[in-house]
């Protein structure tokens, strides 16, 4: 693999919790994720998978070891720079959609873009509509979140994650709150984004059926990658 193909790389990543006693929750993790890969991190509850995702997302900076995003060392960078990296390079999809109820679907999708300021409002509106169309949600653009089903809300959350052209989309149990039909739909969207748009996707899941259908599974146990 070419060096510049790596979207994320860690070297000896370790994390400790100190409450009530010192406890190592992530143990010397070395991993790399390449451009266009659809990767699942799976493991039992308490294996450290969500903790690892938060380290990779730069939302938690209290760790030992090194984290590179697009070959740039992000370990030790200041809050403002990390916020910029998150806005520019990472799109998030959580178990709960976190849509703002006071805004319609279109505005919810546009929000991270408005905050980032890379595109004009008019451009953002067009981009948001394009993403909603890709996800089969363009006809719902003017609806309010409370008018949508759970699966529809999650599709809007994915469109929102795409708005700033992220280098990688990170999902924390993105189908955990959905029934099988909607979970499959969300999986198919991720698969399509990876295959047709070369979007890099990293998903933490305890759903082994979901994990099995991705390009690669990283299995965690007791804070370590075991396979």
N, C-alpha and C positions, 0 to 999 in steps of 0.2 A: 504493500500500500504506500502511496506517496505520503510524505509527511503532512502536506497541506490538506490531505483528505480527512484529517482528524478534526472532529467538531469538539469533542471533549476528551481530555486525558487526565488521569490522576496518577500520582506516584506516592505510594505509602500513606494514603489518606487514613487518618485515625481521628476518632472523636470520643471524648469522655463526658460522662454525666457526673456531677458531683453531689447529687442529692439522693439519699442522705450520706452516701459514701462514694468515693471515686470508683467509677464503673466504666469500663471501655465498651462502647456500644458499636463503634466501627473500627475494624482491626486491619490496618495496613492494606487498604484496598488499592490495587492497581487495575485500572480499566481504561479502555479507549473505545470511543464510539465514532464511527466514520460517517461521512456525508451520505445522506440518502438512506441510511439504515433505519429500520423499524425494530427497536429493541425493547424487550420486556424484562424488568427486574421482578423476580418473584421469590417468594419465601413465606414461611409461616409468620403469623402475627408475632412481633417482637424480634424478628430476624435482623432488623436494622434497615430495611429497604426504604421506608419513607424518610428516615433520618439521612440516609445517603443521598436521596433525591434533593433534600433541602440543602445539603452541602454543595451538590453539583449546581444547584440553581443560584448559588451565592447568597441565598437568604440567611444562611447560617455561616458565619465566618470564624467560629471558634473551633478550630481543628488543627491537627498537625499533618504535615505532608504538603504536597503541591497539587494545585488544580490549574489546568490550562483550558482555556476556551478559544478555539480556533488558533491554536499555537501561541496564544498570549497568556503569560502567567498572571492569573488574577488573584492568587494568594497574596495577602498583604496590601491590596489596593484599598483606597479610602471609600467611604460610604457613597459619596457623590459619583465616583467612577463606577462602582459596582451597580448603582441604580441605573446608570447609563447603559452598562452592559446588559442588564436585565431587560430594559426597555427595548434595546436595539436587537438583541440576539436571542432572547428566550421568550417563547409564548407559553402560557400556563393554562392547563385544563385540570380542574380539581374534581373531587367527587361531587361537590355541590357547585352549582353553576355560578353563584355569586353575581348574578345579573342585578343591576340597580333597578328597583321596581318603579322608580319615578320616571325612567326613560324608556322610550320604545326600543324595539329590537335594533333598528338601524343605528340609533345613537349609542346603545350599549356596545355595539361592535366597533364604532368609531372612537370611543373614549380613549383607549391606550394610544391611538394615533394622534388625537388632539393633544394629549399630554406630551407626546414625543416631539411633535412639531416638524416632522420630516416632510409631510405633504400638506398642501392647502386643504381647507375644509371641503371644497368642491371635489378635489382629487380623492380625499378620504371617503366621501360619500359614494363615489363611483367604485372605489376599491372594496368598500364594505358590501355594496350590492353584488359585486362580482363574487366575493367569497360566499355570501348568502346563497347566490345562485348555484355555485359549485356544490353546496351542501343541501340544495333543494329547499331553501328557506326564504328565497327572495319574495315570495308572495306574502310572507308574514312580516315584512320589514317594518310596517307601521303599527303592528300590534304591540301591546304592552306585555311584559313577561308573564303576568298572571293569567294571560289568555292562552298560554302555551302549555303543552304537555311536558313531562319530565324529559323525554327524549328530544323534543324540539328545543327546550332550553339548553340542553347540552350541546346541540348542534350550533346554537347561537354562540355559546361559550367557545367552541372551536373556531368559529369565524372570527371572534374577537381575538383569539390567540394568534391568528394569522395576519392581523392587520398591519403590523410593522415589519413584515417579511422576516420573521425570526429565522435564525440559523438552525434552531432546534425547538421542537415543541415538547414540553415535559408534562406528563399527565400523572396525577396522583389518584389512583383508583377511579379513573374517569367513567367506568361503567358500574361502579360499586353501588350506585343508587338506582340503577335501571333494571327493568325486567329483561328477560333474555332477548326478546325481539329488538328492543331499543339498544341493548348492549351490542348485539350483532351489527346493528346499523352504524353505531359509533365506531366499532372495529373496522367495518368496511370503508368508512370515511378516512380513517387513519391510513389504511392500506392503500387507498386511492391516492392520498396526498403523498405517500412515500413513493409509490410506483410511477404516478403520472407527473408529479411536480418535484420529485427528488427531495422531498421534505424529510429532514431527519426527525425521528420521533422516539422518545424514551418514555416508557410507561411503567409505573409501579403498579402491580396488580397481584391479588391473591387468587384470581380466576385463572386456573391452569389451562382451561380451554382457550381463553383469550391469548395467554402467553404462547401456547403451542403454535398458534397461527402467525406469529410474528417472524421476522427474519432470524432472530437470535434471542435466546433466553439466558439471562444472567441469574443464577440461583444463589440466594443468600441464606446463610444459617449462622446464628450467633455472631453477627457483625462481620462475617467473612464471606467472600465469594467462593463458593465451593465448586461451581461449574459454569 
